[in-house]
Amino acid sequence: MTRHASFWDRRRAAVRAEEDTVRRAAEAETEAAHQATLAEKTDAELLAEFDLPDPDTLKAGDDFTAFMAKAIPEHLRRRALRKLWVSKPVLACLDDLVDYADDYTQASAVTSFSTSYEVGKGLRRHIEDVAKKALAVEDKTAPEQIDTAPVEDAPAAPEPEHDQIMAETDPQDDAETALPPRRMAFRFEEHSA
């Protein structure tokens, strides 16, 4: 069973919270004053004061932990971290699970890809090729006789004019050779509560 806080319990908690807030504000004030005095000094003076080496002269295997102390100014800490990242490339190497690690802003740089999608036709040619191969397998055709040449290697025939296509096309021939339309089917299972 929970005990309800009395007025005095709530009052003591409020006083403690107020004292913590005042203490944190005083610490932040002293830290800001300390950082302001450090900002007036040059990097060489700061490095001599804290007895630290120049971050730019550090190399792999050196101790970078001295730069991580709370008293060290932020800009010196960042310089040391930059040098650490450069000295150990393993630290800067991201794994392959990072989705946005690659630069996708340059579309012209991505040139080594191929697709069977055709604008205005979709994946129709690919589906027709798969259907031909399936028919060939059913007819017990030898695998060597199946045309497996990629679409890109086929010579491009000149495209006939639209009127010529319409005149040569017989609707009954298309019905026999065309694939049946593919439709998406959705099934929803009813869950009884």
C-alpha positions, 0 to 999 in steps of 0.5 A, a space after each residue: 500500500 502506498 503512503 500519501 506524502 504529508 504536507 511536511 514531506 512535500 515541503 522538505 522535498 521542495 526545499 531540497 529541490 530548491 537547494 539543488 537548483 541553487 547549487 547547480 546554478 552556482 556551479 554553472 556560474 563558477 564554470 562560466 567564469 573559469 571558462 571566460 578566464 581560459 578563453 582569454 589565454 592562448 592555446 600555448 599558454 593553456 597547454 603549458 598551464 595544464 602540462 599537455 602536449 600540442 594536440 597536433 603533434 600527437 600520433 597513434 598510441 599516445 595518451 589522449 585521455 588528459 584532454 578529456 578532463 573537465 578543466 580542459 577548454 572545449 576547443 582544445 578537447 575538440 582539437 585532440 579528438 580530431 587528431 585522435 580520429 585521424 591517427 586511428 582510422 578504425 575509430 572513424 570507420 563506420 560499419 555497413 549498418 549505417 543507412 546514410 553513411 554513403 553520399 547519395 547527393 551525386 546521382 551521376 556517381 552511381 553508374 554501375 547498376 542495371 534494371 529490368 524496369 522500363 519506363 511506361 512498360 514496367 517489368 513486362 519484358 522480364 515477366 515475359 522472359 520468365 514465362 518463356 523460360 517456364 514454357 521451355 522447361 515444361 516442353 523439356 527443352 534443353 537448357 542450352 536452347 533457352 535464350 538467356 542473353 541479357 536484354 542489354 546485349 540484344 540489338 536495338 531495333 528501330 521503333 515503328 511509328 504509332 500509326 504503323 503499330 496500330 495498323 499491324 496489330 490485330 486484337 485477337 493476336 494480342 489476346 493469344 500472346 499477351 500475358 494475363 493482367 496481374 492484379 494485387 490481391 489482399 486478404 484480411 483475416 478476421 480476428 474474433 475477440 
